[in-house]
């Protein structure tokens, strides 16, 4: 059975302590959170990924590595980090600074529908990677502002409903091929 787990990265360093946002690594608490959610995934959900997808931010790769032990096929999708930028009012900056990125054309044409279009593009990209790798258990680690839009597209929804509150660090949800959604939490037994 195919399943995908979509998680927010574990707790990361403060933005003020590093030169760029994508260079933020995990704190010691973040490392503990990532190891713990890895245990929850294995023991509670019987989930061991055969493909990992992370954004281009160091904190997502570190989270995934600690969850899995680092021995998994891992792909970087910068789109997973950039998903929520529209919500924070930096549309023009994205268009000006990333003119060749695949999502910019969609954003420039219709900023109002950006999240739906971009989420669809990311899900299509994920689908292609999953098919190419013949993966059945997929872990995607990204950022809180993209989790709900991506999850809704995976779940076949087009409207901006939330699957729940914004996720805490190292938490998210699992979607199986039948469409059922399960919360993945550090509070699991």
C-alpha positions in Angstrom: 0.0 0.0 0.0 1.3 3.5 -0.9 1.5 6.1 1.9 3.0 9.5 2.1 3.9 11.3 5.3 4.1 15.1 5.1 5.9 16.7 8.1 7.1 20.1 9.3 10.8 20.2 10.1 11.9 19.9 13.7 12.8 23.0 15.8 15.5 25.1 14.0 18.0 27.7 15.0 16.7 31.3 15.2 16.9 33.3 12.0 19.2 35.8 13.7 21.9 33.3 14.4 22.7 32.3 10.7 23.5 34.1 7.5 20.5 32.9 5.5 17.1 31.3 6.2 18.0 28.1 4.3 21.2 27.6 6.3 19.3 27.3 9.6 20.1 23.9 11.2 18.3 22.1 14.0 18.6 22.9 17.7 19.4 20.1 20.1 15.6 20.0 20.9 15.0 19.8 17.2 17.3 16.8 16.9 15.4 15.1 19.8 12.1 15.8 18.1 13.3 14.3 14.8 14.5 11.2 16.4 11.3 10.9 18.4 9.0 11.3 15.4 11.1 8.7 13.6 10.3 6.3 16.4 6.6 7.2 16.2 6.6 6.6 12.5 8.2 3.1 12.8 6.5 1.8 16.0 3.0 3.4 15.8 2.5 3.7 12.1 4.8 0.9 10.8 6.2 3.4 8.4 9.7 3.1 7.0 10.2 5.4 3.9 11.8 4.2 0.7 11.9 7.8 -0.7 12.4 11.0 1.2 11.7 14.5 -0.3 13.0 17.6 1.4 13.1 21.3 0.6 16.5 22.9 0.0 16.7 24.2 3.6 19.2 22.5 5.8 16.7 22.0 8.6 14.5 19.7 6.5 17.4 17.5 5.3 18.6 17.2 8.9 15.1 16.3 10.2 14.7 13.6 7.5 18.2 12.2 8.1 17.5 11.9 11.9 14.1 10.3 11.3 15.4 7.7 8.9 19.0 7.2 10.0 20.2 8.7 6.7 20.0 5.6 4.5 17.2 6.6 2.2 17.0 7.9 -1.4 16.5 11.6 -0.9 15.4 14.3 -3.4 15.5 18.0 -2.9 12.5 20.1 -3.9 13.1 23.8 -3.4 9.4 24.3 -4.2 8.5 22.8 -0.8 10.2 25.8 0.9 8.8 28.4 -1.4 5.2 27.2 -1.2 4.0 29.6 1.4 5.8 32.8 0.4 2.7 34.2 -1.4 1.0 34.2 2.0 3.7 36.4 3.4 3.4 39.2 0.8 6.6 38.7 -1.1 5.2 37.8 -4.6 7.1 40.6 -6.4 10.4 39.6 -4.7 9.9 36.0 -5.8 9.2 37.0 -9.4 12.2 39.4 -9.5 14.7 37.1 -7.8 13.7 33.7 -9.2 12.7 34.4 -12.9 13.7 30.9 -14.1 12.0 28.9 -11.3 9.1 26.8 -12.6 6.5 28.2 -10.2 7.1 31.9 -11.1 5.2 31.9 -14.3 2.1 30.6 -12.4 2.6 33.1 -9.7 3.0 36.1 -12.0 -0.1 35.1 -14.0 -2.5 34.5 -11.1 -1.2 35.3 -7.6 -4.7 34.8 -6.2 -4.7 31.2 -7.2 -1.0 30.7 -6.5 -1.4 28.2 -3.7 -3.7 25.9 -5.6 -1.6 26.0 -8.8 1.7 25.6 -7.0 0.4 22.8 -4.8 -0.9 21.0 -7.9 2.5 21.4 -9.5 4.4 20.1 -6.4 2.0 17.1 -6.2 2.6 16.3 -9.9 6.3 16.6 -9.3 6.1 14.3 -6.3 4.0 11.8 -8.3 6.6 11.8 -11.1 9.4 11.1 -8.6 7.4 8.5 -6.8 6.6 6.7 -10.0 10.2 6.9 -11.3 11.6 5.5 -8.0 8.7 3.0 -7.6 8.4 4.2 -4.1 5.6 3.0 -1.7 6.4 4.8 1.5 7.3 8.5 1.0 8.4 11.0 3.6 8.2 14.7 2.6 9.7 17.2 5.1 9.1 20.8 4.6 7.6 23.9 6.2 4.4 24.7 8.0 3.0 27.0 5.4 3.0 24.4 2.7 1.7 21.4 4.6 -2.0 22.1 4.3 -2.1 23.1 0.6 0.1 20.1 -0.4 -2.0 17.8 1.7 -5.2 19.0 0.3 -3.9 18.4 -3.3 -2.7 14.9 -2.3 -6.2 14.4 -0.8 -7.9 15.6 -4.0 -9.2 18.9 -2.7 -9.0 22.3 -4.4 -10.1 24.7 -1.8 -8.1 26.3 1.0 -9.5 24.3 4.0 -7.1 23.4 6.7 -6.5 19.8 7.7 -6.0 21.1 11.2 -4.1 23.9 13.0 -0.6 24.8 11.8 1.6 22.0 12.7 4.1 22.0 15.5 7.7 21.2 14.7 8.2 17.6 13.5 4.5 16.9 13.1 2.2 16.6 10.2 -0.1 13.9 8.6 -0.1 10.6 6.7 -2.3 10.0 3.6 -2.7 6.5 2.3 -3.7 5.6 -1.3 -7.3 5.1 -0.1 -7.4 8.8 0.9 -7.6 8.4 4.6 -5.7 11.0 6.6 -4.0 10.3 9.9 -2.3 12.9 12.2 1.4 12.2 12.9 2.3 13.7 16.3 5.1 13.7 18.8 2.3 13.0 21.4 1.6 9.5 19.9 2.3 6.7 22.3 
